[in-house]
Structure formats: structure tokens, C-alpha cells
Amino acid sequence: MSSYLEGIIMLSGINLIAVLGLSLLTGFAGLFSFGHAGFMAIGAYSAAICTTIFKLPFFVGIAAAAAAAAGASWLIGRATLRLKGDYFCIATLGFGEAIRLILDNFQGLGGARGWPGIPPHTTLVNILILDVIGVVLLANLVRSRHGRNMIAVREEELAAQVAGINTFKYKMLALVVSAAYAGVAGALLGHYMTFIQPKMFSMVKSTELTIIVIFGGLGSISGSVLGAVVLTFLPELLRAVDKWRLVVYGLAVIGIMIGRPRGLMGGFELTPKSVRAHFARLREAKAARADQAAEEKGGL
Amino acid sequence: MRVRNIVAAILVALVLISCGGAQKADVIKVGWFGALTGDQAVWGNNEFNTVKMLFEEINAAGGVTVAGKVYTLEAVGYDNKGDAQEAVNVVRRLTSQDKVIAILGPNASGNAIPIAPILESAKVPDIATVATNPKVTVLDGKVKPYNFRVCFIDPYQGAVAAGYAYEVLGSRKAAVLYDVSDDYSQGLRQFFVENFKKLGGEIVADESFKSGDVDFRPQLSKIKSQNPDIIFMPYFFKEVALSANQARELGMTQVMMGGDGWPSEQLISMGGAAVEGCYFVNHLDYDDPDVADYKARYLKKYGIETELNGYLVHDAVLMLVDALKRADKPDGESVAKALESTNIKGITGKIAISPETHNPEGKDAAIIKIIGGKYKFQQKYAAK
């Protein structure tokens, strides 16, 4: 495999982890965040501190990244999750930018000039392993009681509260888990690039993650997987159209959102069961058409 | 179904186009990358245009002879939006798919640093154009074997600015305004402050803003209250013009000074009278007879004036061609080896690459003063 293809697959895998987390928060708990790049930054820097300064193994760095991002999200959640709707979104936006500016100013970790020389620990294998773990954990979480409670909060917060669900607790759970995913993604990105710079975790990155979640389809894990892969590959495939690349990229996203307003897989989940069900429906439809044709023939 | 088929056909076509291209025997492919879109697109387009123009000229003159065989040069260029992650993508693409033997660019240090491990595993050298961060070529005291550059570095530029301000302009109290979210600005600020203090000067104000800010009055007011002799502004022309205008509105008459982020046609048109009489450190003297020929050729071919980056990528091409002529084989490893002993005269000055740092050593900086809306060369100045 060429290193180019390998590189893009690795990037898709890294984006996928961040997107899975955000998918839980946005797709299942119904909270929009424009600050997830901030959690990625916390993860990237914590992991880099572990592996570069303390010379700890990579998995410790990844764990530290998840813990640090989760911790930060807990603090933010305490302060902002009681805000309703759009206000939470604005608060996360502010948080993401604040993290970036703090890192810009903090000369001990390189400041705006970035931190080079991070060991290249990220490999295709450890990305794929973490991807699988991420998907399995998330699929189990959303199918559990906690996941159903989150969906209830998304659908109708007041009704959920009346039904006895602690809405604050479930919003917090979704936020903390999604931040931990973003932290892991940040750790992988830092050790893939071998260089981190606050600029890499700007609002553009946060928006990109949100776009992938919506593009893939809210409330669908397989949609997030598909979205992350498609939207990471697309800009590279579009190198064929040269300067029009970003224009075509934008048009493609708009086109798909018009064609499929609920995203690629909105509300639909790709599981062995759903695939079997889909084929069964296809067979039924085919049989029905055959019957109809036979009837029409008979009628003639 | 029809729409789906069309989409599928387009995707397949894209994959085929993006994977195509076999290597011809007598062609040497050289990569270039930088920002062709985004806020640094002016410089990226200028660099790539220059590379294409020079390659055409070289090919028209008969190509390059490597180890007794004549080759023509082909430029393969990609846009990375000035983004570090895309820089890694395009370098992977250039090395593994296009099989280039060397890469020119990028201009941003933050894009030149993360590509080092890929260059090393692919054994392809890179010559950065205006990436002035020392860590582009040297990390933890060790030189990166495949990273080179054609420009001087920030510590040198900072030392030149501080030296000129203190020794020649006689400033004793300096104020600094810088962009805290920009790597280039932070670096240049640090080295200016260090050197100015070392010379015996005093930094009376050290104020910052962040990229995208358009109002600098609060910081400028603080600087004004300290009454410095000179204001050092190590950032790019757009903000320079805005902040200079606002400083003059506040009644500040101090001389302002900057680095190689200043020179642009737009600085004069936006800054006007506000930047009159100000100084900046540059890589070259625009009126130097050595650069006149390239300037005229570029203007003739593209109908617009070249920017600063063009001069540096011009010399990066000279460096590469010189290394190719001396290389044993037309491959990345041999070219990298030949680049280490580069000693040529470019249009931006003498380029003698040091094998320990992969930087051009002893390259003089030019001090430029803005007089009557024109960039007037003052003197070559070497930091002590």
C-alpha cells in the first residue's frame, strides 16, 4: 500500500474516533458542540507530555489524553450544561477558542510555534484497534438504558424529566464520553503528525467534525463511520480538479444534504440484522413485482 | 438509480485520474506544495508560478545533465491550504505516488516541520522557501537529513532587527506588538526581545493580539503611554497596515519596524502615509541588479509583480539544479547528499549550505525603508 493511501486511511481512522464521540453528543443526546477541537487539543498535548517528557508508553498517553479531555469536559459541563439549546453551543465555541489561545500563550509547550519531535507511535494497526473498540463501546452504550435515556432527552427534554430521567446527568455523561473520544483522537493525531500546533485545533476543525456527524446522519453510528471516511477521502480525491477542489467539496456536501436531508444514514443503522432485513425487503419487493407481472400477463 | 450511477462513475473517474501517471525515462519530477487557496494564496501562487516558469526556461535551454544524461524537469504542485495535516497528505502523495525526487516549499514553518519523518522514510529532500523557524531543519541539536532551506532563520532576523534598531537608529526603548496566535510572529518577537536586551536596550511594552483582530487601539494606547523610541511589529502586512494607521490616528509618531512579513504591494496601498519612514528586515534588496532580470521575466509572463516568495523559490530552484548536476544519480538520496555541499550565488545572495544545520550560513539581511511609497534599500546588515 502506498504511503499516501495509508496516510489517508490513518487520518480517516483518527477523524472517525473524534466523530464517534461527537455523534453521541449531537446525534444521540441532541447537543451541538463547536468546541470539540479543544478537547482534541487537550488530548494531543496531554499524550505528548506523557510520551515525550515522561517517556511513558503510548497507551498510557492515550489513557491520559482520554482522562484529561474527560476531566476538562466535566468542568465545562458543570458550568454550561444547565444552559438551554443554543447557549450551550456558544459556550462550547468559546471553550474551544479559549483552549487554543491558552496553548498559543503557553511557551512551555511550544506556544503558537508548535511542538515538534513527538515520537511517531501512531500506526495503522493501533488506529484500527481503537476504531473497533470505539464503535463497539458506543454501540453498546446507545443500546443500553443510558443510551435510551439520552435519546429521550434529545427528543423531548421536559417529558424526559417528567418521566424521572435526570436530564443533567445524561447530558453530562454524553459530554464526558464524547470528550474522551476527542481526547483519544487528539493523542493519535499528535503522534501521527509528530508535531502539534494550536492552529491545528481551530474552530475550523470543530466545525469539520460537526459537519461529518450531520453529513453521516444524526443518531447513526454507521453514518458517522461512513461520513468520516467519505469526507476525509473526498478532499484528496478532488485533487484531480485542482483549484476547484474546495468548491467542489462544498458543492458535494450541499448536494448530499439537499438530496438526503437526514444525512447519509440518518436514523438508519448498518448492522448485520438491518442488512439482512434490507435484503429480505428487496426479495419481497422482487417477488411482489414478479407476482404483479404474472397477474398483468394473466389479465391480458 | 441513474443519479447513483452517475455519482459512482464520477468517483471512479476521480480515483483513476488521481492515481494515474507513469514515470517517463528522461523526465525528473520535482514536487512543490504550499497554499494555493486561503489567506496565504498570494504567496503560494507566486511560488508555483515561478517554479513553472523556471522549469520551462530550463527545459527550453536543453534541460539538466545528471551523471552524463540529459533530463527535463517537470513540476508537480499541490495545494495544502496552509494546513499542517494537508501538508502531510501532499508530501505522502508526492513521494509515494508521483515519485518526485525533491520537493520545493512550503513557505510556512508549521507546514515544513511535520513532513520531516515522511521525507526521511521516502528519502526525498525538501527545500523550504521562507520557513524561518530554526526547528525546520534542526531538532534537539540534530540536523534533519532531508530538510533544507534557502532563507535565513528567525534568530538571525531578530538579531538583525534588534541590532539595526539599537546601533544604527539609536533606539534605546523599544515596544513590541505581536500576534500571539501566529508561530512566525511569536518567534520573531522572542529573538528581537532577547537581542535588544542583550545590546543594552529596554523593552518598555510587550503587547499582543490574535490573528483576525482588526482593532489594535487598546494595545497601542498602552504602548503610547510608555513613549518608546521604536515599535517592533513582527507580523504580516495586512495587520501591519491596520495597526500602523491606528497608531498614527492616536498621534504616535514613532518609527515602526518589522520583518519579512511586511513586504507586499498591499502594505503600501493599505498603509499609505502611516508606514512612511518605517523599516523592515528583508531577504533581499528589490533594486539589486541581480534580481532585476527575474522580476522582469515574471512580470512579462504573468502580467503581475512577483512577491517576496518568488525570489526565494527562484533560489531554491537554483540550489536544486546545482545539486542535480553534481549528483551521482537522479534520485532523492543523491540529491540530498549534493545539497549538503551547496555553495552557489543566488539572486538573494550567497547560498552556502552548512551540513550541520542545512541552513544557508552568513546570508546577509537587507534593511529596507519605505520612502515615498517605495521600498528603498538602506544597507546589507549582518548581525553580530
Interface residues (C-beta under 8 A of the other chain):
Chain A: S2 S3 Y4 L5 E6 G7 I8 L11 R100 L101 D104 N105 G111 A112 R113 G114 P116 G117 P120 L189 Y192 M193 T194 F195 Q197 P198 K199 M200 P235 E236 L237 L238 R239 A240 D242 K243 R245 L246 G259
Chain B: V3 L11 L14 V15 I17 S18 L36 T37 Y78 D79 K81 D83 A84 Q85 E86 V88 N89 R92 R93 T95 S96 Q97 S109 G110 I113 P114 A116 P117 I118 S121 A122 N133 K135 L139 D140 V180 S181 D182 D183 S185 Q186 G187 K210
